[in-house]
Amino acid sequence: MEGLITKSTGRYYLVRNNDGMVVNCTLKGAYRLQEAVSTNPLAVGDRIEFDFEENEQVGVIKSLLERKNYMIRKAINLSHKSQIIAANIDMAYLVVCLFNPRTSTGFIDRFLVTAEAYRIPVTLIFNKRDLYNVEALEIQEELMQLYQEISYECFSISAYNPDDVAKIKDLMSDRINLFSGHSGVGKTTLLNAINPTLNLKTASISKTHAKGVHTTTFAELFEVEKDTFIVDTPGIRDFGMYDLKKEEVSHYFPEMLKILNGCKFHNCLHLNEPECVVKAAVEAGIISASRYHNYLSILDGEDIYK
């Protein structure tokens, strides 16, 4: 039988079969060892084949069907392993804030680079507009313009504004939609507004550290309408890059990719090489200095952005 993984708790997987029935499944030990490079060999959104052992009520996952893509990051405290956040994603939404908690451009760019590497389109949702004064809204507009100019769709919203929520909901039809972001950016509030029947747990911001409190423990897939799904993910504080070669990183910056062929050397890292068109574009203000700075920090292997 075939099925779609809707939730993973590490030991068990909830699998929805083609008839809509949800089955509790386990994973064969040999498969776990085979996929040991990852902390989770299977992820929410994966399509799998499973069967029932004789006289057993629990299904056993036999094989993983081919993925079209997946979102991945370096596993926390296990730099040699990866964590697959979700698979077979049609659109990823990164929910960000200017403050309380702040989402840095370093975090945004790491998310975007990983999505580009694994062929996942991304929309940026700038939340909590209702809390911003005129100056903050101007800063947000500048940041949105930066990403819109390199072809990322951006929305400024309040999760408490029904018109804003309807705008996001309209984008989601007939897709598997991944929602991600720091804890506290309002992701869960937005998902509850999109579909109140989800009744996902929310929590307030920590006053001590101005950071969100984790309310989602495991990624989980929900059907909100026929053929329309949401993947809700735990809040991510850091986004460690995984398995990207230095000479390929610039390929996942769309504004750099457009002009790479103009560099004198085909393997140019855009550092100190002569006749580098990327460096020239940064100096001319054509490529954002912040994006270039974040590119350099990825090359240097820096992962943490508070």
MIVOZA-567814 format. One record per residue (C-alpha): x, y, z; residue in three letters. Coordinates in pm, whole numbers, plus 50000, padded with zeros to 5 digits. Layout:
<r <X, Y, Z>, 'Ala'>,
...
END
This chain:
<r <50000, 50000, 50000>, 'Met'>,
<r <50105, 50359, 49939>, 'Glu'>,
<r <50068, 50645, 50181>, 'Gly'>,
<r <50167, 51000, 50275>, 'Leu'>,
<r <50354, 51069, 50600>, 'Ile'>,
<r <50159, 51330, 50795>, 'Thr'>,
<r <50355, 51324, 51121>, 'Lys'>,
<r <50684, 51187, 51251>, 'Ser'>,
<r <50762, 51155, 51621>, 'Thr'>,
<r <51098, 50987, 51568>, 'Gly'>,
<r <50984, 50633, 51647>, 'Arg'>,
<r <50644, 50623, 51481>, 'Tyr'>,
<r <50501, 50773, 51165>, 'Tyr'>,
<r <50139, 50863, 51100>, 'Leu'>,
<r <50065, 50763, 50740>, 'Val'>,
<r <49757, 50858, 50540>, 'Arg'>,
<r <49673, 50598, 50277>, 'Asn'>,
<r <49504, 50666, 49945>, 'Asn'>,
<r <49160, 50611, 50102>, 'Asp'>,
<r <49221, 50880, 50364>, 'Gly'>,
<r <49268, 50636, 50652>, 'Met'>,
<r <49550, 50721, 50897>, 'Val'>,
<r <49776, 50431, 50998>, 'Val'>,
<r <50042, 50418, 51270>, 'Asn'>,
<r <50363, 50286, 51112>, 'Cys'>,
<r <50716, 50195, 51216>, 'Thr'>,
<r <51035, 50187, 51011>, 'Leu'>,
<r <51243, 49879, 50940>, 'Lys'>,
<r <51575, 49880, 51127>, 'Gly'>,
<r <51778, 49808, 50814>, 'Ala'>,
<r <51638, 50120, 50650>, 'Tyr'>,
<r <51734, 50330, 50953>, 'Arg'>,
<r <52095, 50215, 50925>, 'Leu'>,
<r <52100, 50270, 50550>, 'Gln'>,
<r <51992, 50634, 50593>, 'Glu'>,
<r <52213, 50705, 50896>, 'Ala'>,
<r <52347, 51030, 50743>, 'Val'>,
<r <52019, 51193, 50845>, 'Ser'>,
<r <51867, 51220, 51191>, 'Thr'>,
<r <51530, 51143, 51028>, 'Asn'>,
<r <51546, 50910, 50726>, 'Pro'>,
<r <51181, 50987, 50649>, 'Leu'>,
<r <50998, 51317, 50683>, 'Ala'>,
<r <50654, 51470, 50671>, 'Val'>,
<r <50541, 51491, 50308>, 'Gly'>,
<r <50722, 51173, 50204>, 'Asp'>,
<r <50526, 50921, 50003>, 'Arg'>,
<r <50603, 50565, 50106>, 'Ile'>,
<r <50503, 50204, 50059>, 'Glu'>,
<r <50397, 50015, 50369>, 'Phe'>,
<r <50240, 49686, 50467>, 'Asp'>,
<r <50096, 49515, 50772>, 'Phe'>,
<r <50285, 49230, 50934>, 'Glu'>,
<r <50075, 48922, 51004>, 'Glu'>,
<r <49841, 48972, 51302>, 'Asn'>,
<r <49972, 49328, 51354>, 'Glu'>,
<r <49772, 49649, 51375>, 'Gln'>,
<r <50077, 49869, 51315>, 'Val'>,
<r <50207, 49917, 50962>, 'Gly'>,
<r <50569, 49867, 50859>, 'Val'>,
<r <50724, 50109, 50609>, 'Ile'>,
<r <50894, 49913, 50332>, 'Lys'>,
<r <51027, 50179, 50096>, 'Ser'>,
<r <51044, 50549, 50020>, 'Leu'>,
<r <50899, 50666, 49689>, 'Leu'>,
<r <51097, 50919, 49485>, 'Glu'>,
<r <51099, 51273, 49627>, 'Arg'>,
<r <51058, 51574, 49402>, 'Lys'>,
<r <51237, 51791, 49662>, 'Asn'>,
<r <51295, 51837, 50034>, 'Tyr'>,
<r <51396, 52108, 50281>, 'Met'>,
<r <51708, 52023, 50478>, 'Ile'>,
<r <51937, 52180, 50737>, 'Arg'>,
<r <52232, 52078, 50951>, 'Lys'>,
<r <52118, 51884, 51256>, 'Ala'>,
<r <52160, 52078, 51581>, 'Ile'>,
<r <52469, 51958, 51775>, 'Asn'>,
<r <52537, 51697, 51505>, 'Leu'>,
<r <52730, 51882, 51235>, 'Ser'>,
<r <52796, 51564, 51035>, 'His'>,
<r <52428, 51483, 51006>, 'Lys'>,
<r <52130, 51648, 50842>, 'Ser'>,
<r <51770, 51703, 50941>, 'Gln'>,
<r <51506, 51683, 50671>, 'Ile'>,
<r <51234, 51931, 50764>, 'Ile'>,
<r <50976, 51816, 50507>, 'Ala'>,
<r <50955, 51667, 50158>, 'Ala'>,
<r <50759, 51711, 49833>, 'Asn'>,
<r <50688, 52079, 49895>, 'Ile'>,
<r <50504, 52290, 49637>, 'Asp'>,
<r <50561, 52623, 49815>, 'Met'>,
<r <50755, 52726, 50125>, 'Ala'>,
<r <50647, 53031, 50325>, 'Tyr'>,
<r <50906, 53187, 50553>, 'Leu'>,
<r <50734, 53400, 50818>, 'Val'>,
<r <50964, 53683, 50935>, 'Val'>,
<r <50955, 53982, 51172>, 'Cys'>,
<r <51158, 54301, 51208>, 'Leu'>,
<r <51170, 54256, 51586>, 'Phe'>,
<r <51021, 54069, 51881>, 'Asn'>,
<r <51170, 53837, 51763>, 'Pro'>,
<r <51396, 53977, 51491>, 'Arg'>,
<r <51456, 53770, 51180>, 'Thr'>,
<r <51802, 53851, 51045>, 'Ser'>,
<r <51880, 53865, 50674>, 'Thr'>,
<r <52142, 53598, 50747>, 'Gly'>,
<r <51868, 53358, 50851>, 'Phe'>,
<r <51646, 53456, 50558>, 'Ile'>,
<r <51926, 53408, 50305>, 'Asp'>,
<r <52027, 53068, 50443>, 'Arg'>,
<r <51668, 52953, 50411>, 'Phe'>,
<r <51643, 53089, 50055>, 'Leu'>,
<r <51975, 52936, 49945>, 'Val'>,
<r <51872, 52593, 50075>, 'Thr'>,
<r <51535, 52622, 49904>, 'Ala'>,
<r <51702, 52720, 49575>, 'Glu'>,
<r <51943, 52426, 49604>, 'Ala'>,
<r <51656, 52181, 49646>, 'Tyr'>,
<r <51421, 52345, 49394>, 'Arg'>,
<r <51160, 52478, 49636>, 'Ile'>,
<r <50990, 52811, 49556>, 'Pro'>,
<r <50966, 53051, 49852>, 'Val'>,
<r <50732, 53333, 49949>, 'Thr'>,
<r <50832, 53571, 50230>, 'Leu'>,
<r <50560, 53674, 50474>, 'Ile'>,
<r <50645, 53983, 50680>, 'Phe'>,
<r <50415, 53946, 50980>, 'Asn'>,
<r <50306, 54172, 51269>, 'Lys'>,
<r <50249, 54479, 51053>, 'Arg'>,
<r <49989, 54593, 51305>, 'Asp'>,
<r <50265, 54644, 51567>, 'Leu'>,
<r <50489, 54870, 51355>, 'Tyr'>,
<r <50511, 55249, 51353>, 'Asn'>,
<r <50574, 55449, 51036>, 'Val'>,
<r <50953, 55421, 51064>, 'Glu'>,
<r <50940, 55044, 51109>, 'Ala'>,
<r <50706, 55007, 50812>, 'Leu'>,
<r <50950, 55203, 50596>, 'Glu'>,
<r <51232, 54969, 50701>, 'Ile'>,
<r <51014, 54670, 50624>, 'Gln'>,
<r <50929, 54811, 50281>, 'Glu'>,
<r <51300, 54850, 50200>, 'Glu'>,
<r <51366, 54490, 50302>, 'Leu'>,
<r <51073, 54362, 50099>, 'Met'>,
<r <51194, 54559, 49797>, 'Gln'>,
<r <51538, 54397, 49830>, 'Leu'>,
<r <51387, 54050, 49791>, 'Tyr'>,
<r <51121, 54144, 49538>, 'Gln'>,
<r <51392, 54277, 49307>, 'Glu'>,
<r <51547, 53929, 49298>, 'Ile'>,
<r <51209, 53767, 49220>, 'Ser'>,
<r <51087, 53656, 49564>, 'Tyr'>,
<r <50721, 53731, 49629>, 'Glu'>,
<r <50672, 53921, 49956>, 'Cys'>,
<r <50365, 54005, 50163>, 'Phe'>,
<r <50325, 54246, 50454>, 'Ser'>,
<r <50048, 54116, 50679>, 'Ile'>,
<r <49892, 54100, 51020>, 'Ser'>,
<r <49775, 53752, 51119>, 'Ala'>,
<r <49481, 53927, 51289>, 'Tyr'>,
<r <49361, 54095, 50968>, 'Asn'>,
<r <49105, 53875, 50786>, 'Pro'>,
<r <49185, 54033, 50447>, 'Asp'>,
<r <49556, 53959, 50488>, 'Asp'>,
<r <49482, 53601, 50594>, 'Val'>,
<r <49251, 53550, 50296>, 'Ala'>,
<r <49527, 53675, 50065>, 'Lys'>,
<r <49769, 53407, 50191>, 'Ile'>,
<r <49501, 53136, 50189>, 'Lys'>,
<r <49423, 53206, 49824>, 'Asp'>,
<r <49786, 53127, 49733>, 'Leu'>,
<r <49775, 52783, 49893>, 'Met'>,
<r <49512, 52606, 49684>, 'Ser'>,
<r <49597, 52255, 49553>, 'Asp'>,
<r <49946, 52261, 49706>, 'Arg'>,
<r <50155, 52119, 49987>, 'Ile'>,
<r <50255, 52439, 50168>, 'Asn'>,
<r <50542, 52450, 50417>, 'Leu'>,
<r <50535, 52722, 50683>, 'Phe'>,
<r <50855, 52798, 50871>, 'Ser'>,
<r <51024, 53069, 51076>, 'Gly'>,
<r <51164, 53155, 51418>, 'His'>,
<r <50955, 53075, 51723>, 'Ser'>,
<r <50741, 53377, 51804>, 'Gly'>,
<r <50702, 53526, 51455>, 'Val'>,
<r <50330, 53445, 51455>, 'Gly'>,
<r <50339, 53142, 51228>, 'Lys'>,
<r <50099, 52938, 51441>, 'Thr'>,
<r <49862, 53233, 51487>, 'Thr'>,
<r <49854, 53274, 51109>, 'Leu'>,
<r <49783, 52903, 51050>, 'Leu'>,
<r <49500, 52907, 51303>, 'Asn'>,
<r <49354, 53210, 51124>, 'Ala'>,
<r <49381, 53031, 50788>, 'Ile'>,
<r <49197, 52731, 50930>, 'Asn'>,
<r <49055, 52770, 51283>, 'Pro'>,
<r <48979, 52396, 51303>, 'Thr'>,
<r <49354, 52331, 51334>, 'Leu'>,
<r <49348, 52477, 51687>, 'Asn'>,
<r <49729, 52479, 51705>, 'Leu'>,
<r <49891, 52577, 52034>, 'Lys'>,
<r <50043, 52926, 52063>, 'Thr'>,
<r <50258, 53091, 52331>, 'Ala'>,
<r <50375, 53441, 52414>, 'Ser'>,
<r <50721, 53588, 52354>, 'Ile'>,
<r <50981, 53545, 52628>, 'Ser'>,
<r <51031, 53891, 52782>, 'Lys'>,
<r <51379, 53798, 52901>, 'Thr'>,
<r <51527, 53710, 52562>, 'His'>,
<r <51269, 53857, 52318>, 'Ala'>,
<r <51251, 53515, 52153>, 'Lys'>,
<r <50961, 53289, 52080>, 'Gly'>,
<r <50869, 52988, 52285>, 'Val'>,
<r <50852, 52660, 52094>, 'His'>,
<r <50492, 52540, 52066>, 'Thr'>,
<r <50532, 52291, 51779>, 'Thr'>,
<r <50734, 51982, 51876>, 'Thr'>,
<r <50719, 51783, 51552>, 'Phe'>,
<r <50649, 51881, 51192>, 'Ala'>,
<r <50297, 51784, 51097>, 'Glu'>,
<r <50093, 51788, 50778>, 'Leu'>,
<r <49728, 51897, 50784>, 'Phe'>,
<r <49468, 51891, 50507>, 'Glu'>,
<r <49289, 52227, 50522>, 'Val'>,
<r <49081, 52177, 50209>, 'Glu'>,
<r <49062, 51906, 49944>, 'Lys'>,
<r <49411, 51867, 49791>, 'Asp'>,
<r <49541, 52163, 49994>, 'Thr'>,
<r <49785, 52086, 50274>, 'Phe'>,
<r <49983, 52277, 50536>, 'Ile'>,
<r <50310, 52154, 50685>, 'Val'>,
<r <50355, 52318, 51025>, 'Asp'>,
<r <50715, 52302, 51146>, 'Thr'>,
<r <50879, 52363, 51484>, 'Pro'>,
<r <51020, 52713, 51527>, 'Gly'>,
<r <51377, 52731, 51395>, 'Ile'>,
<r <51630, 52948, 51581>, 'Arg'>,
<r <51934, 52868, 51364>, 'Asp'>,
<r <51964, 52742, 51008>, 'Phe'>,
<r <52284, 52546, 50950>, 'Gly'>,
<r <52374, 52491, 50586>, 'Met'>,
<r <52428, 52129, 50486>, 'Tyr'>,
<r <52628, 51971, 50204>, 'Asp'>,
<r <52677, 52275, 49978>, 'Leu'>,
<r <53004, 52304, 49788>, 'Lys'>,
<r <53166, 52647, 49807>, 'Lys'>,
<r <53190, 52683, 49431>, 'Glu'>,
<r <52813, 52620, 49400>, 'Glu'>,
<r <52681, 52860, 49667>, 'Val'>,
<r <52664, 53161, 49435>, 'Ser'>,
<r <52444, 52957, 49197>, 'His'>,
<r <52169, 52975, 49459>, 'Tyr'>,
<r <52174, 53356, 49477>, 'Phe'>,
<r <51953, 53445, 49175>, 'Pro'>,
<r <52109, 53788, 49128>, 'Glu'>,
<r <52458, 53629, 49114>, 'Met'>,
<r <52353, 53340, 48893>, 'Leu'>,
<r <52240, 53582, 48621>, 'Lys'>,
<r <52589, 53724, 48572>, 'Ile'>,
<r <52826, 53441, 48674>, 'Leu'>,
<r <52935, 53371, 48317>, 'Asn'>,
<r <53094, 53715, 48306>, 'Gly'>,
<r <53363, 53624, 48561>, 'Cys'>,
<r <53710, 53561, 48423>, 'Lys'>,
<r <53739, 53224, 48603>, 'Phe'>,
<r <53466, 52960, 48579>, 'His'>,
<r <53529, 52854, 48940>, 'Asn'>,
<r <53537, 53209, 49077>, 'Cys'>,
<r <53434, 53233, 49443>, 'Leu'>,
<r <53385, 53611, 49413>, 'His'>,
<r <53636, 53689, 49686>, 'Leu'>,
<r <53957, 53847, 49557>, 'Asn'>,
<r <53974, 53703, 49206>, 'Glu'>,
<r <54050, 53946, 48921>, 'Pro'>,
<r <53775, 54050, 48679>, 'Glu'>,
<r <53494, 53922, 48900>, 'Cys'>,
<r <53158, 54057, 48783>, 'Val'>,
<r <52988, 53974, 49113>, 'Val'>,
<r <53233, 54188, 49314>, 'Lys'>,
<r <53192, 54466, 49059>, 'Ala'>,
<r <52812, 54443, 49089>, 'Ala'>,
<r <52834, 54470, 49469>, 'Val'>,
<r <53061, 54776, 49444>, 'Glu'>,
<r <52820, 54932, 49196>, 'Ala'>,
<r <52521, 54871, 49425>, 'Gly'>,
<r <52359, 54631, 49178>, 'Ile'>,
<r <52389, 54340, 49421>, 'Ile'>,
<r <52290, 54408, 49783>, 'Ser'>,
<r <52582, 54445, 50024>, 'Ala'>,
<r <52387, 54252, 50289>, 'Ser'>,
<r <52323, 53963, 50051>, 'Arg'>,
<r <52692, 53955, 49957>, 'Tyr'>,
<r <52793, 53964, 50326>, 'His'>,
<r <52563, 53668, 50393>, 'Asn'>,
<r <52710, 53487, 50092>, 'Tyr'>,
<r <53057, 53529, 50243>, 'Leu'>,
<r <52944, 53403, 50583>, 'Ser'>,
<r <52800, 53090, 50420>, 'Ile'>,
<r <53135, 53030, 50249>, 'Leu'>,
<r <53306, 53069, 50586>, 'Asp'>,
<r <53078, 52804, 50737>, 'Gly'>,
<r <52906, 53040, 50981>, 'Glu'>,
<r <52567, 52900, 51078>, 'Asp'>,
<r <52426, 53093, 51370>, 'Ile'>,
<r <52239, 53419, 51335>, 'Tyr'>,
<r <52067, 53546, 51647>, 'Lys'>,
END
